[in-house]
Amino acid sequence: MKRLAWCLVFAAATAHAQTRQECAQASEDAQLLKLKGQLVAARAKLLVCSNDACPKVVKADCNGWLDEVDRATPTIVLGARDAQGKDLTDVHVSIDGVSVVDRLDGRSLPVDPGRHVVRFDDGRDPPKEETVVVREAEKDRPVTTTLGAAIVVAPPPLPPPPTPSPLFLRPTSRAPSVATWVVGGLGLATLAAAGIIGTASLVQRSNLYNSCGMAGTCSQSDVDAVYLMYDLAYGGAALGGALVVTSIILFFTTRPSAVRVAPTPGGIALFARF
């Protein structure tokens, strides 16, 4: 009986010594991991050395460090959507090549501060990777992605532009050509000369009638001179009128009286009205 009691005491002492050693080692490992920025692994070690089986001094230190690590450890919230923007749940996610979840539930995950590559895979569409840099003490950082090809919807065709009404501009200010003035001046001068000759022929005819016409004694040369003046007056009037009409035609053909501008499918059309 005594031998059995001593065996039990020895076993208990050995277990206690082993526990003290494990607590001390966990405490040292936690401090080293904390300095390296591996806060998630440091927290796991601090949970070991902060339990009731550890010495009070070690436990107190580990509890204090555990609070510090919890405050400094950043967390992320994973999310994924399909091409239509709907949330996905059956998605496997790995961080830096280590599997973390097989289903998205909206809960936050603790990660070490720094750069991480988050890989999303729903088993149907090509996997998608997102690179993030998480800051120390950053909480609930959203990390989301879109899986599947986006559906491109062609925009509806644009309605044809309305046909604008033609724009009428004022007559141009370009002066008539020189030929217009020359021909018109010659026409007016010819008409004036024809009028003078015609008036002179009427005066000469009246004089012949009063002097010798009633007696029938007028010479043939005087009568022929009066008829010659008649012919010159009629010919001058016809020529002057023709020149005036020609100048009017030149006036309208060399100077457009109005311009109309209208848009066309290929540009702008210009129309002149005379």
C-alpha positions in Angstrom: 0.0 0.0 0.0 2.7 2.4 0.9 4.5 1.6 -2.3 1.4 2.4 -4.3 0.9 5.7 -2.4 4.5 6.7 -3.2 4.0 5.9 -6.8 0.9 8.1 -7.0 2.8 11.0 -5.3 5.7 10.6 -7.7 3.4 10.5 -10.7 1.6 13.6 -9.5 4.9 15.5 -8.9 6.2 14.4 -12.4 3.0 15.6 -14.1 3.1 18.9 -12.2 6.7 19.4 -13.2 5.9 18.6 -16.8 3.0 21.1 -16.7 5.2 23.8 -15.2 7.7 23.2 -18.0 5.0 23.3 -20.7 3.6 26.6 -19.3 7.1 28.2 -19.2 7.8 27.0 -22.7 4.5 28.3 -24.0 5.1 31.6 -22.4 8.5 32.0 -24.0 7.2 30.8 -27.4 4.4 33.3 -27.2 6.7 36.2 -26.5 8.9 35.3 -29.5 6.0 34.8 -31.9 4.6 38.2 -30.7 7.8 39.9 -31.6 7.8 38.3 -35.1 4.2 39.6 -35.7 2.8 36.0 -35.7 -0.1 37.1 -33.5 -2.4 34.2 -34.2 0.2 31.6 -33.2 1.2 33.7 -30.2 -2.4 33.7 -29.0 -2.6 29.9 -29.2 0.5 29.7 -27.0 -0.9 32.2 -24.5 -4.0 30.2 -24.1 -1.8 27.3 -23.0 0.1 29.2 -20.4 -2.9 31.2 -19.0 -4.9 28.1 -17.8 -5.3 27.3 -14.2 -2.7 24.5 -14.2 0.1 26.9 -14.7 1.9 28.7 -11.9 0.2 31.9 -10.8 3.1 34.2 -12.0 3.2 32.6 -15.4 -0.6 32.6 -15.7 -0.8 36.3 -14.7 1.8 37.3 -17.3 0.2 35.2 -20.0 -3.3 36.7 -19.3 -1.9 40.2 -19.6 -0.1 39.4 -22.9 -3.3 37.7 -24.2 -5.2 40.9 -23.9 -2.5 42.8 -25.7 -2.4 40.2 -28.5 -6.2 40.2 -28.9 -6.3 44.0 -29.3 -3.4 43.9 -31.8 -4.6 40.9 -33.9 -6.5 42.2 -37.0 -9.6 40.4 -38.3 -11.1 40.1 -41.8 -14.6 39.3 -43.0 -14.7 37.1 -46.2 -17.3 37.5 -48.9 -18.0 36.4 -52.5 -20.7 37.3 -55.1 -21.6 35.9 -58.5 -21.8 37.9 -61.7 -25.3 39.1 -60.9 -24.1 40.5 -57.5 -25.7 37.8 -55.4 -23.9 36.6 -52.3 -22.3 33.1 -52.4 -21.9 30.8 -49.4 -20.5 27.5 -50.7 -17.0 28.9 -51.3 -13.7 27.4 -50.1 -11.2 30.0 -49.0 -7.5 29.6 -48.3 -5.1 32.3 -47.0 -1.5 32.1 -48.2 -2.1 28.5 -49.3 -3.6 27.4 -46.0 -7.3 26.3 -46.0 -9.3 28.4 -43.5 -13.0 27.9 -44.3 -15.2 25.8 -46.7 -18.3 28.0 -46.3 -18.8 31.7 -45.9 -20.9 32.6 -42.9 -20.1 36.3 -42.5 -18.0 35.8 -39.3 -14.6 37.6 -38.8 -11.4 35.6 -38.9 -8.2 36.6 -37.1 -5.0 37.0 -39.3 -1.5 38.2 -38.8 -0.8 41.8 -39.8 0.8 42.2 -43.2 0.3 41.0 -46.8 -1.9 38.0 -47.6 -3.2 36.3 -50.7 -6.8 35.2 -50.2 -8.0 32.5 -52.7 -11.8 32.0 -53.4 -13.0 28.8 -55.1 -16.7 27.9 -55.5 -15.9 24.7 -57.5 -17.7 26.0 -60.7 -16.0 29.1 -61.8 -12.3 29.8 -62.1 -10.8 30.5 -58.7 -10.1 34.2 -57.8 -7.3 35.6 -55.7 -7.3 38.9 -53.8 -4.1 40.4 -52.4 -4.6 42.5 -49.2 -2.4 44.2 -46.7 -4.0 44.0 -43.2 -2.9 46.5 -40.6 -2.3 45.7 -37.0 -5.4 46.2 -34.8 -7.6 46.5 -37.9 -10.9 44.9 -37.2 -13.5 43.4 -39.6 -11.7 44.3 -42.8 -14.0 43.3 -45.7 -12.3 41.0 -48.3 -14.7 40.2 -51.1 -14.5 39.1 -54.7 -16.7 38.3 -57.7 -16.7 34.8 -59.2 -17.9 34.1 -62.7 -17.7 36.1 -65.9 -19.7 39.3 -65.8 -22.7 39.5 -68.2 -22.3 42.3 -70.6 -25.6 43.8 -71.7 -25.5 45.7 -74.9 -26.9 49.2 -74.6 -30.1 49.9 -76.6 -29.5 51.5 -80.0 -29.7 55.3 -79.9 -32.6 56.9 -81.7 -31.8 58.6 -84.9 -31.2 62.3 -84.5 -34.0 64.6 -85.4 -33.8 66.3 -88.8 -33.2 70.0 -88.2 -35.1 72.5 -90.3 -33.1 74.3 -92.9 -31.4 77.5 -91.8 -31.9 80.5 -94.0 -29.2 83.1 -94.0 -29.4 86.7 -95.1 -28.4 87.5 -98.7 -24.7 87.7 -99.2 -23.1 91.1 -99.5 -20.9 90.3 -102.5 -21.1 93.1 -105.1 -22.2 92.4 -108.7 -19.5 91.7 -111.3 -17.9 94.5 -113.4 -19.6 93.2 -116.5 -23.0 93.8 -114.9 -22.2 97.5 -114.5 -20.6 97.9 -117.9 -23.4 96.2 -119.8 -26.0 98.0 -117.8 -24.3 101.4 -118.4 -24.1 100.8 -122.1 -27.7 99.8 -122.2 -28.8 103.0 -120.4 -26.6 105.1 -122.6 -27.9 103.6 -125.7 -31.5 104.1 -124.6 -30.7 107.7 -123.8 -29.2 108.3 -127.2 -32.1 106.6 -128.9 -34.5 108.9 -127.0 -32.6 112.0 -128.1 -32.5 110.8 -131.7 -36.1 110.0 -131.7 -37.0 113.4 -130.2 -34.9 115.1 -132.8 -36.5 113.1 -135.7 -40.0 114.2 -134.4 -38.9 117.8 -134.3 -37.4 117.6 -137.8 -40.5 116.0 -139.2 -42.7 118.7 -137.6 -40.5 121.4 -139.2 -40.7 119.8 -142.7 -44.4 119.4 -142.4 -44.9 123.1 -141.5 -42.4 124.4 -144.1 -42.9 122.3 -147.2 -44.9 119.4 -146.4 -48.3 121.0 -146.9 -47.2 122.2 -150.3 -45.5 119.0 -151.3 -42.3 120.8 -152.2 -40.0 119.0 -149.6 -36.8 117.5 -151.1 -36.4 113.7 -151.0 -33.0 114.1 -149.2 -34.7 115.9 -146.3 -37.4 113.3 -146.0 -34.8 110.5 -146.1 -32.8 112.2 -143.3 -35.9 112.2 -141.1 -36.6 108.4 -141.8 -32.9 107.6 -141.1 -33.2 109.3 -137.7 -36.4 107.2 -137.1 -34.4 104.0 -137.8 -31.6 105.0 -135.6 -33.9 105.7 -132.7 -35.8 102.4 -133.0 -32.5 100.4 -133.4 -30.9 102.2 -130.4 -34.0 101.6 -128.3 -33.9 97.8 -129.1 -30.2 97.6 -128.5 -30.3 99.5 -125.2 -33.2 97.4 -124.0 -31.3 94.2 -124.8 -28.3 95.5 -122.9 -30.3 96.5 -119.8 -32.0 93.0 -119.7 -28.6 91.4 -120.1 -27.2 93.4 -117.1 -30.2 92.4 -115.0 -29.5 88.7 -115.8 -25.8 89.2 -114.9 -26.8 90.8 -111.6 -28.8 87.8 -110.4 -26.5 85.1 -111.8 -23.3 86.6 -110.3 -24.8 87.6 -106.9 -27.0 85.1 -105.0 -30.0 86.7 -103.4 -30.4 84.1 -100.6 -28.6 81.1 -99.2 -30.1 78.0 -97.5 -28.0 75.7 -95.3 -29.3 72.2 -94.4 -27.5 69.4 -92.6 -27.1 66.1 -94.5 -25.9 62.6 -93.4 -22.5 63.4 -94.9 -22.1 67.0 -93.7 -23.8 70.3 -94.6 -25.5 71.3 -97.9 -25.5 74.8 -99.2 -28.3 76.0 -101.6 -28.5 79.4 -103.4 -31.7 80.9 -104.6 -31.7 83.6 -107.3 
